[in-house]
Structures are given as structure tokens and as C-alpha cells.
Amino acid sequence: MLKRVFMAPDPGRTRLRFAARAVLGIALAVALCGLAGHSLTGAVTGGLAALLALFTVTDATVRGQAVTTALLPAVGLPVLTAAAELHDHPVARDLTFLAVVGAGVYARRWGPRGHSLGVFAFMTFFVAQFLHATTDQLPQLYVAVLLSVLAAAAVRFGLWCYERRLPPPAVPAPPGGTGLARVTTRQAIQATTGAGFALVVGQLVSGQRWYWAVGATWWIFVNTTSRGETLVRGFRRLLGTVIGIALGLLVAMPVHGDPTVTAALAALCVFGIFYTAAVSYTWMMLWVTLLAGLLYGLLGVLGPDLLALRLAETGVGALGAALAVILVLPVTTHSVTDAWIRRALGCVHACAVETARRLAGAADADPAPRVAELEQLLARVRLSVAPLVHPLNPMLGRKRRARHVLALLDDCAREIRGLVAVAADPEASHDARLSTACRRVEAAVEALTEGRDIAVHADGLPHAEPALAHLHGLERALSELARPLRTPSGSPLVGA
């Protein structure tokens, strides 16, 4: 885990810039709240609003990111109002919180913007519970949110908009006609059910800090699709919380809420959250837990009992999420993985078609964009298969089969990249053998997705021709994929 975090590649230092910009944007937001004469509650609200604006907005284009950022207060302020108004009405407050959970998850069907707005709405309600916000504080909190979102936007889109120099990321939509098209509905029901369990049990554990359990359930559902992904994420959240609490005892408690030291350590935590989020959910949760401890230190309530309660509530939330994904409309790891693999194989087919056209002399044929799409699809396959290859997975047969599938898909991607590179050469041969081999690849993908047998053809020619060698390698990899992908239900892979 340490190696993955500190040795993970960071092309273009994107993660480093992402984290450094977050520290700058949140610091500016908190400074503006201070200059506006806000209390500690207002400053904390503003800082968290800026953090969310910088962290959760992930639209593919800068313009889309700016629009989503501008919309954040439109969903956040009404939710903040409801949370404050219902502060002294527990039943109505709890039902409203669960409604926000369900709506926030359901909104993911509208893509990154729906996801961002759903997270901001949930966290606004959560922060209101964290700070015990009341109606008399609302004007100050409104200003804090607006100032902080504006500060975050000024840093992100004005002072340091490094995304303008980067190509927009290719984000493949979930394949239609499969269970993935309904996953947001299922997850909305699961998250609401899990949050309801966490809310009830969390209040039995603590009538003051019950919202930590609901928050744990919510964040376990973020960026997951299948049952296996959610269970693994719950384990990682619990592990990160345990380590973060241990650090809280060693770091946050000795500070005793000193503003200067706390501010410096909070900046470090923010950097850690943003820098590690893309490579380790456990490490991200470590920094989140330590940041929460520092904030509680500022509020003057930090102690060993509170940290122990934080762990207990996180455990309740993780249990709620686990029960929900197992018992309520479960989305199996296999169904999700199968849908993404089929989408990836369809992209391989499209690459072969475009390459054949390019080799045949078609001026408008360009397989390069398909390669970029294939890389994104394979990343999504790896994410969906992650529960099967997790080190703690005791089912070794499933683990071996899943790793075999990943290795063969990586072979396909490597051969496709090599083939496209050869086809991009204007001097590439238009030999009929290449077009024939491309058509065989197309047929192999069709046979694989339709359940028919795949025969690898050997034309007896040497593979000195690079394009032909790549095509033969691709054909072999597709043929080998047939066995693990056709394993009947209940097998080591399908039964996951």
C-alpha cells in the first residue's frame, strides 16, 4: 500500500497539482470567511464547501466544470436550510436526511454533474449535523458557502486552471441494455436502506454523533457499482479510519486545538486527501479521519472517547452498506464485469474495423480515438474486477481466473496499440493479408461475444511484417479469452 501511494506514476504531475491547488483554494476560502468576520462554524462550513467544490466536480471539460461549480450553491443552500430548520425535529430531520441520501445517489444517472450535485447536497446536510447548525446561523452560513465556492472557482478556473492545457479525458458511458443502465436506481434504494440502518443503530450508539454512521454508509457507495466493489470499499474505509484514529491520538490530541498548528496540519491533511484519492481509498480515509480529529480539536471536544466513538460509528456505517448491497437488489460483480468486458471487446472490434479501412486506403479512417476509449474501458474493467483480485479474497480459483482475464485483455490492448501505430504510418503496406487478418479479428470478437468457437488461423507466413504480427497476437489473445469468459454460472469467476 505504501509503495502504491508514494511510487505510483503521476504523469504530468497531475495529482501533485490537484493537491497543491486544493490547499490554495481552501486556504483562500477560509481566509475570506475570516475577513468577513465569520465565527469558527462559518469558517469550517466555508472550508468544507471549498473542499467539495474542488474535489467532487469532475466534468470532462473546463466549461462543464465551471457550470457544475456554479450550480453547487443551488442545491446546497436549500439543503442547509432544511437541516437547520429541522434541527429540533428529529423524526422529520432523519426522514429528510434519508431522502437526501436517496436523491443524491439517484442523481448519478445524469453523469458527473449529477454525482457532484448529489455529493454536495449530502455533505451540506452532514456538515449541518457536524456543526449543530441552527436557523439563527443561516445568514452567516449562506455567505460562507457562497464566498468559499467563489474562492474555489477563482483558483480553479482563473489562477491555476491546468486542465486547459490537457486533452479532455475520455469517459465511456455505461453500456446500454445491461444491468448497468439500472444501477443508479438499485444503488439509490440500497444506499437509502443502508443509511436507514446506520441512522437507527448509530443513534443507539450515540445520540450526538450518529451522523458519522450515515456518512460512512454514503461514502462507501460513492464510485462503486457492484456488491464486491462496495464491500471492498467498506473494508478500506474502516482500515483507513483505524489508522487515522491512531494518528489522531499521536498528532491531533497533543495540539489541543492550537489554531496555528491546527491550520498547518489541516493543510497537510487536505493535500494528503487530494494527492492519495486516485491511488488509495485507505490512505484518503486516513487523512480525512485525521482532518476530522483536528476540526474537533478546534471545537474543543476532541478526546480518546470521541475517537473511539468515531470508529464505532464507522463500523456501523460499513455494516449498513454491506447488508444493503448483499440483501437489497444486489448487483453482482460478475454482471458488472461482464458488461464492461463486452464493451471493451466491442471497442477492440471497432479498432480492427477502422484499422482495416485505414490499411485499405480510406482517408477518413482513424483508429487512434478508439485506442484511447479502449484504455478507459480497461481501467473500468480493472475497477470492477478489483474485489476478485483483492489480497484478502480467500477464493483462489476466482482470483486466478480474474487475473488471467485481465492479463489477456492487456495483451489485446498492447497488440491494438502496436497495430494502430503501424497503420498510422503513411507508408504502411496495403497488403491484402493485413485486411484479411483484420477481418479475422472482427470475426473472432463477434464469435467471442456470441458464444461461438474461435479458430486461430496460421497463414504460414513469417511475422516479420509488424502489423501482421500484431494481428496474429490479437487473434490468439481473443481465442484464449473464450474459456474464462464462457465459464458457466457458479464457476470461480461467474459466481463472484
Solvent accessible surface area in square Angstrom, and as a share of the most:
residue,aa,sasa,rsa
1,M,91,0.41
2,L,110,0.55
3,K,154,0.65
4,R,113,0.41
5,V,0,0.00
6,F,124,0.52
7,M,140,0.62
8,A,21,0.16
9,P,114,0.72
10,D,34,0.17
11,P,109,0.69
12,G,57,0.55
13,R,168,0.61
14,T,49,0.28
15,R,21,0.08
16,L,74,0.37
17,R,49,0.18
18,F,48,0.20
19,A,0,0.00
20,A,33,0.26
21,R,3,0.01
22,A,1,0.01
23,V,40,0.23
24,L,74,0.37
25,G,0,0.00
26,I,17,0.09
27,A,55,0.43
28,L,67,0.33
29,A,0,0.00
30,V,62,0.35
31,A,51,0.40
32,L,53,0.27
33,C,0,0.00
34,G,46,0.44
35,L,152,0.75
36,A,51,0.40
37,G,66,0.63
38,H,31,0.14
39,S,55,0.36
40,L,71,0.35
41,T,22,0.13
42,G,0,0.00
43,A,17,0.14
44,V,10,0.06
45,T,9,0.05
46,G,0,0.00
47,G,8,0.08
48,L,32,0.16
49,A,6,0.05
50,A,0,0.00
51,L,22,0.11
52,L,9,0.04
53,A,1,0.01
54,L,3,0.02
55,F,43,0.18
56,T,6,0.04
57,V,2,0.01
58,T,79,0.46
59,D,16,0.08
60,A,42,0.32
61,T,69,0.40
62,V,23,0.13
63,R,193,0.71
64,G,12,0.11
65,Q,14,0.06
66,A,39,0.30
67,V,55,0.32
68,T,0,0.00
69,T,4,0.02
70,A,76,0.59
71,L,69,0.35
72,L,0,0.00
73,P,17,0.11
74,A,65,0.50
75,V,44,0.25
76,G,1,0.01
77,L,34,0.17
78,P,79,0.50
79,V,22,0.13
80,L,3,0.02
81,T,41,0.24
82,A,32,0.25
83,A,1,0.01
84,A,3,0.02
85,E,93,0.42
86,L,38,0.19
87,H,51,0.23
88,D,115,0.59
89,H,105,0.47
90,P,74,0.47
91,V,110,0.63
92,A,41,0.32
93,R,28,0.10
94,D,18,0.09
95,L,114,0.56
96,T,39,0.23
97,F,0,0.00
98,L,32,0.16
99,A,65,0.50
100,V,19,0.11
101,V,1,0.00
102,G,13,0.13
103,A,67,0.52
104,G,4,0.04
105,V,0,0.00
106,Y,82,0.31
107,A,17,0.13
108,R,33,0.12
109,R,100,0.36
110,W,167,0.58
111,G,29,0.28
112,P,55,0.35
113,R,79,0.29
114,G,6,0.06
115,H,32,0.14
116,S,0,0.00
117,L,31,0.16
118,G,3,0.03
119,V,1,0.01
120,F,3,0.01
121,A,13,0.10
122,F,0,0.00
123,M,25,0.11
124,T,12,0.07
125,F,0,0.00
126,F,14,0.06
127,V,10,0.06
128,A,3,0.02
129,Q,11,0.05
130,F,9,0.04
131,L,16,0.08
132,H,76,0.34
133,A,2,0.01
134,T,44,0.26
135,T,62,0.36
136,D,119,0.62
137,Q,47,0.21
138,L,13,0.07
139,P,85,0.53
140,Q,52,0.23
141,L,2,0.01
142,Y,63,0.24
143,V,68,0.39
144,A,0,0.00
145,V,6,0.03
146,L,88,0.44
147,L,44,0.22
148,S,0,0.00
149,V,10,0.05
150,L,119,0.59
151,A,3,0.02
152,A,1,0.01
153,A,24,0.19
154,A,55,0.42
155,V,1,0.01
156,R,10,0.04
157,F,33,0.14
158,G,59,0.57
159,L,127,0.63
160,W,75,0.26
161,C,14,0.09
162,Y,6,0.02
163,E,32,0.14
164,R,151,0.55
165,R,172,0.63
166,L,72,0.36
167,P,111,0.70
168,P,93,0.58
169,P,79,0.50
170,A,42,0.32
171,V,99,0.57
172,P,25,0.16
173,A,64,0.50
174,P,76,0.48
175,P,17,0.11
176,G,66,0.63
177,G,86,0.82
178,T,41,0.24
179,G,32,0.31
180,L,10,0.05
181,A,59,0.46
182,R,134,0.49
183,V,18,0.10
184,T,18,0.10
185,T,52,0.30
186,R,66,0.24
187,Q,7,0.03
188,A,11,0.08
189,I,77,0.39
190,Q,5,0.02
191,A,0,0.00
192,T,44,0.26
193,T,64,0.37
194,G,1,0.01
195,A,0,0.00
196,G,16,0.15
197,F,68,0.28
198,A,0,0.00
199,L,9,0.05
200,V,88,0.51
201,V,41,0.24
202,G,0,0.00
203,Q,56,0.25
204,L,147,0.73
205,V,66,0.38
206,S,15,0.10
207,G,61,0.59
208,Q,115,0.51
209,R,33,0.12
210,W,8,0.03
211,Y,2,0.01
212,W,17,0.06
213,A,0,0.00
214,V,0,0.00
215,G,2,0.02
216,A,0,0.00
217,T,0,0.00
218,W,1,0.00
219,W,36,0.13
220,I,1,0.00
221,F,0,0.00
222,V,4,0.02
223,N,99,0.51
224,T,11,0.06
225,T,15,0.09
226,S,2,0.01
227,R,58,0.21
228,G,11,0.10
229,E,9,0.04
230,T,1,0.01
231,L,67,0.33
232,V,21,0.12
233,R,34,0.12
234,G,8,0.08
235,F,86,0.36
236,R,71,0.26
237,R,10,0.04
238,L,63,0.31
239,L,62,0.31
240,G,0,0.00
241,T,0,0.00
242,V,67,0.39
243,I,55,0.28
244,G,0,0.00
245,I,17,0.09
246,A,49,0.38
247,L,54,0.27
248,G,1,0.01
249,L,79,0.39
250,L,133,0.66
251,V,46,0.26
252,A,2,0.02
253,M,53,0.24
254,P,79,0.50
255,V,23,0.13
256,H,161,0.72
257,G,15,0.15
258,D,60,0.31
259,P,96,0.61
260,T,109,0.63
261,V,68,0.39
262,T,2,0.01
263,A,63,0.49
264,A,65,0.50
265,L,37,0.19
266,A,20,0.16
267,A,38,0.30
268,L,92,0.46
269,C,1,0.00
270,V,8,0.05
271,F,59,0.24
272,G,4,0.04
273,I,7,0.03
274,F,1,0.01
275,Y,45,0.17
276,T,5,0.03
277,A,30,0.23
278,A,84,0.65
279,V,35,0.20
280,S,5,0.03
281,Y,21,0.08
282,T,4,0.02
283,W,30,0.10
284,M,16,0.07
285,M,2,0.01
286,L,7,0.03
287,W,38,0.13
288,V,41,0.24
289,T,3,0.02
290,L,9,0.04
291,L,17,0.08
292,A,9,0.07
293,G,3,0.03
294,L,3,0.02
295,L,24,0.12
296,Y,7,0.03
297,G,11,0.11
298,L,52,0.26
299,L,59,0.29
300,G,65,0.63
301,V,69,0.39
302,L,36,0.18
303,G,15,0.14
304,P,81,0.51
305,D,122,0.63
306,L,21,0.10
307,L,9,0.04
308,A,62,0.48
309,L,40,0.20
310,R,10,0.04
311,L,63,0.31
312,A,46,0.35
313,E,0,0.00
314,T,0,0.00
315,G,25,0.24
316,V,19,0.11
317,G,0,0.00
318,A,15,0.12
319,L,91,0.46
320,G,1,0.01
321,A,1,0.01
322,A,24,0.18
323,L,65,0.33
324,A,2,0.02
325,V,2,0.01
326,I,77,0.39
327,L,128,0.64
328,V,36,0.21
329,L,79,0.39
330,P,51,0.32
331,V,12,0.07
332,T,45,0.26
333,T,4,0.02
334,H,51,0.23
335,S,52,0.33
336,V,1,0.01
337,T,6,0.03
338,D,44,0.23
339,A,5,0.04
340,W,9,0.03
341,I,5,0.03
342,R,117,0.43
343,R,64,0.23
344,A,0,0.00
345,L,3,0.02
346,G,37,0.36
347,C,4,0.02
348,V,2,0.01
349,H,41,0.18
350,A,20,0.15
351,C,0,0.00
352,A,0,0.00
353,V,46,0.27
354,E,36,0.16
355,T,0,0.00
356,A,14,0.11
357,R,87,0.32
358,R,74,0.27
359,L,2,0.01
360,A,72,0.56
361,G,45,0.43
362,A,31,0.24
363,A,112,0.87
364,D,111,0.57
365,A,1,0.01
366,D,70,0.36
367,P,4,0.02
368,A,52,0.40
369,P,80,0.50
370,R,96,0.35
371,V,22,0.13
372,A,53,0.41
373,E,38,0.17
374,L,3,0.01
375,E,58,0.26
376,Q,69,0.31
377,L,0,0.00
378,L,4,0.02
379,A,50,0.39
380,R,47,0.17
381,V,0,0.00
382,R,98,0.36
383,L,79,0.39
384,S,0,0.00
385,V,2,0.01
386,A,24,0.19
387,P,16,0.10
388,L,9,0.04
389,V,35,0.20
390,H,22,0.10
391,P,110,0.69
392,L,114,0.57
393,N,21,0.11
394,P,112,0.70
395,M,95,0.42
396,L,107,0.53
397,G,25,0.24
398,R,55,0.20
399,K,18,0.08
400,R,158,0.58
401,R,57,0.21
402,A,1,0.01
403,R,127,0.46
404,H,83,0.37
405,V,3,0.01
406,L,31,0.16
407,A,52,0.40
408,L,9,0.04
409,L,4,0.02
410,D,50,0.26
411,D,40,0.21
412,C,1,0.01
413,A,3,0.02
414,R,124,0.45
415,E,29,0.13
416,I,0,0.00
417,R,105,0.38
418,G,15,0.15
419,L,1,0.00
420,V,15,0.09
421,A,67,0.52
422,V,34,0.19
423,A,3,0.02
424,A,56,0.43
425,D,68,0.35
426,P,121,0.76
427,E,146,0.65
428,A,17,0.13
429,S,49,0.32
430,H,115,0.51
431,D,43,0.22
432,A,75,0.58
433,R,84,0.31
434,L,1,0.01
435,S,18,0.12
436,T,55,0.32
437,A,1,0.01
438,C,0,0.00
439,R,137,0.50
440,R,42,0.15
441,V,0,0.00
442,E,33,0.15
443,A,53,0.41
444,A,5,0.04
445,V,4,0.02
446,E,71,0.32
447,A,4,0.03
448,L,11,0.06
449,T,41,0.24
450,E,113,0.51
451,G,47,0.45
452,R,122,0.44
453,D,127,0.66
454,I,29,0.15
455,A,69,0.54
456,V,66,0.38
457,H,93,0.42
458,A,98,0.76
459,D,60,0.31
460,G,74,0.71
461,L,65,0.32
462,P,100,0.63
463,H,84,0.38
464,A,90,0.70
465,E,48,0.22
466,P,72,0.45
467,A,0,0.00
468,L,1,0.00
469,A,32,0.25
470,H,47,0.21
471,L,0,0.00
472,H,5,0.02
473,G,8,0.08
474,L,0,0.00
475,E,2,0.01
476,R,110,0.40
477,A,5,0.04
478,L,0,0.00
479,S,29,0.19
480,E,94,0.42
481,L,0,0.00
482,A,12,0.10
483,R,197,0.72
484,P,2,0.01
485,L,43,0.22
486,R,80,0.29
487,T,21,0.12
488,P,101,0.64
489,S,101,0.65
490,G,68,0.65
491,S,14,0.09
492,P,50,0.32
493,L,11,0.06
494,V,22,0.13
495,G,31,0.30
496,A,12,0.10
